[in-house]
């Protein structure tokens, strides 16, 4: 399995498509972080640093750059990394006739699928680490901020959540490469899965909530109606890993963020109550943020582990013939 991991790592980092994708992601993230850093400098120059205790450095990751923050950027475009690394992991070997040659050696099937998944996972971890170090360098050099120990710990947790999220997309791409023998078909299926989970499932959640929980007076909705509406919509969006990841990452990187329940409570309050709540609410500790993140994180882990188990079972039971 170590030989397979080394070979796959060499293929990933030596492929032109991966280098192009990495360059595109780094350029977009760098530009977005640079513009976000300019916004942070303006906030600090305005004397608002006292209201941003323990989260000033994290604004580089949560403040919008051109259009998206880093969290939104990874939730929307991060899956492309996992899909590119795995959409032809098995069917490419099969079409080239190398899969049967590999299995004719004293190499077990589980070593092949494990080696390919671990190599892709390590590649994602290296890429994600380099991206975060680049953004931290922008904060240190470009903005002049120094992260506190609390902020560093939150960034580490964010890195782990992002790794689980991108690992799901890698497992899904490998599963599609096992199911479909054509590389082009698996690539189209991967793109279709990304579009469906990222765009159509959130829209479906809103449509389902509107159909199941009709609101009598949209201009003045009642708290019970909003609670039921949010509950139904959230139940549907559990099938959308991008939505779960966005909420979990936002809670970890923003100590004042309390998830969708906070937005629901604010929507039912008067403007004076909203002002008082935002003014006097305390900053959440890391343990409190983790408690809020646990449901979303469990959903992401279930998706990531589930896709890998399905890939493992499908590959072990699939017939491989010599070409």
N, C-alpha and C positions, 0 to 999 in steps of 0.2 A: 504493500500500500504506500510505503514511503517513496518508492520509485514512481508510482503513478502521481503522487502529489507533486513531486519535483518536476515531472514532465508537464503536468497541467499548469503549474505556476509559470514555467518557462513559456508555454504556449500563450498564456494570458498576457503576460507582460511583454511578450515579443510580437503580439498581433497588432496590426495597424488599426483595426476597428476599436480595440480597447484603448490605444493611445489617443485616438481622435476623440473618443467619448470622454476620457479622462481630461484631456485638454479643454474640451467644451465645458465640462462641469467646473473645472478649476477657474476658468476665465469668468464664467457667469457668477460663481460664488465670490470670487475676488472683487469683481466690480460691485456686486450687491453689498458686500461687507464694507467696501470703501465708502460707498454712498451712505450706508448706515452709520459708519464711523463719523462722517461729517455731520450727520444729524445728532449724534451723541455729543460731539464737541459743541454744537450750538446749544444743546440742552444744558450742558455743564457751564457754558459761558453765561447762560441766563440765570445762574444761581439756583438751579433746581436739584443740585447734587444731594442736598439734605433730605429730599423726599425719595431718593433712589438708593437708600442704604442697602448694601448686600445684593444689589442687582444692577449696579451701574455697568460693570463689564459685560453682563449678560445681555444688555441692550444691543450689542453688536450682533447677537444671534437671533434676537426677537424683533428688532426694529426693521421695518420694511426698507429694502434698498431701492431698486428701480420700481418693481411692482410687488415682489414677494420677499418675505423674510427667509432666513436660512431654514427654519422649520418648515415653512410652506414649500420652499424650493426642494427640500429632501423628500417631503411627502408626495410631491407631484412628479418630480423628475428623477428622484433617487431610484425608483424601481427599474429604470432603464439599465442601471448598472447590473443588477441581478439578472435581468432578462437577457442582456447581451452576453453575460458569462455562461448562461446555462441553456439557451434555447437550442443549441446544436451539440450538447455535451455527449449524447448517446447516438443520435441518428447520423451524425457526421462520421463517427467511427464505423457505424454499420454500413453506410453507403460507400465508404472508402475500403471496406473489407478488412479493417484492422481489428474490429471487435472480436471476430471469431479467432483471429491469430492470438490476441491477448488472452482469451479464455482457453486456448489450447495449451498455454503454458501453465505451470503450477500456480495459477492466480485464481482465487475464488471470486465469484460474482460480487459478493458483498464488499470485497476489497476494492473492486472497480468503482462501484457506486459511492462508497465511502470516500475513496481517494478523490474523486471528482468533486464531491460536495465540499470536502474539507479544503481542497485547493481553492475553490471558488469563494468559500467563506473567508479564508485567509487573505485572498486578494481584496475582498470587500473591506476587511478590517484594516488592511494597510492603506487602502485608498481613503477610507473614512478618517483614519488617524492623521494622514497627511493633510487632508482638507481642514480638519479642526485645528491642527497646528498652524496652518497658514492663516486662519482667521484669528487665532490667538496672537500670532505675530503682528497682524494688522492692528489689533487692539493695543499691544504693547508699544509698538514703534509709531504707528500712524496717529493713534489717539492719545497715547501717553497714559493709559490706564494699566493698573496692576491688579489682577484678580485676587480676591481674598480666598482663604481656605474653603469657605462655604461655597463660593462660586466655582472653584475647581472641582469640588465634590459633585456639584450639580451638573457640571459639564461631563464628568466621568459617567454619571448615571444616564445622561442624555446620549452619550456615545454607546452605551450598552443597549439602550432602547432602540437606537437607530440600527445597530448591528442585528438585533432580532428582526426588526422590520425588513431590512434588506435581505436577511437570510430567508425570509418567507418567499420573496420574489425569486430568489435563486432556486429554492426548492420547487416552486411552481414551474419555472422554466425547465428544469431538469425533468420534471414529471411530463411536461408536454413533449419534450424531446424523446421520451420513451414511448409515449402513446402514438405519436405521429412519426412515420418513417421518413417523410419529406422534411428537409430543413426549412424550405419556404413555408410549408404549412405550419410547422411549429412556431416560426417567427410571426406569422400572421395571428396564430392563436394566442401567442404571448401578448402581442399588441392589443388584441381584442379584450383579453382578460384585464390588462392594465386600464384600458378605457372604461370598461364596464365597472370595475371596482372603484375607480377614482372619480368618475363623473355620474354614471347612471344610478348607482346604488344610493348616494346621497339624495339625488332627485327623487328616486323611488321612495325613500324614507319620508320626505316632505309630502309627496303625493298620498302615500298611505296614511300618514297622520291627518292630513286634511280630509280624507274620505272617511276615516274611522271616527275621528273626533271633530265634528263640525262645531265651529265657534259661532254663537248666535250674533254677537255684536263685535265685529273685528276691531272697531275703534276703541272699545272698552271691554277687552276680554277679562273674564273672571280668572282668578288664580287656579281654581280647580280645572278649568278648561285648558289653561296653559300647561299645567302639570301633566294632564293626560296626553295632550298633544306632544309634549317633549318626550314623554315616556314611550309612546308608540314610535315616534321618529327615531329615537335612540335605539330601540329594539331592532329596527330594520337596519340601521347603519352599523350594527355590530358585525354585519357581513362585509364591511368596508374597512380593510386594514389602514388605508390612508387616513380615514377619519379618526380611527382609534389612535393612530400614531400622532396625528396633529394635536389632539387634545392632551395626550400623555406628555409629549414634548413641551407643549406650552405651559403645562402645570409645573413641570420640573424647572424650566428655565425662567419662569416668572413667579417669584415667591408670593405675589399677591393674587395670582390666578387660582380660582377655586372650581373650575370646570363649568359644565353646562348648567348645573344647579344654581350657581351664583348668578349667571345671566338670567335664569328664569325668575329668581327672586327680585332682581333689579327691575325686570320688566313690569312687575306688578306693583312697584313702589312709586310714590310721587317723586318729583325731581328733588325736593328738599331731603327726603329720606335717602335717595341715591347719593346725594352729595355728602350727607352725614356718614353714611356707611363707607363710602370710598375714602373719606377723610380720616376716620378713626379705626378702620379695620387694620389689624396687625398683619405683619409679614409672616407667612407660614414657615415653619422650620422644615428641614429636609425630611424628617420622619413624617410630619403631617402631609407634606406633598406626596410622599411615597404611598401613604394610605389612600389618597385620592387617585393615584396612578395605578394601583394594583389591579382593578378590574380591566382597564384598557390593556395593561401589560399582560395579563393572563390570556386575553383574547389574542394578542399578537403571538405569544408563545404557542398557543394552541394551533394557530394557523401555520406557524413555522415548523413545528414538530409534525403536525398532521401532513403537510405536503412532503416532508422528507420521508415519513413512514410509507405514504402511498407510493413514492418514487422507489423506495427500497423494495416493497412487495411487488410492484409492477415489473421491475427489472429482473428480480430473482426468478419470477414465474414466466418471463417472456422467453420464447424460443429464439435461439440464435443459430443461424445456419451459415456455413462457410460459403463465400461467394466464389 
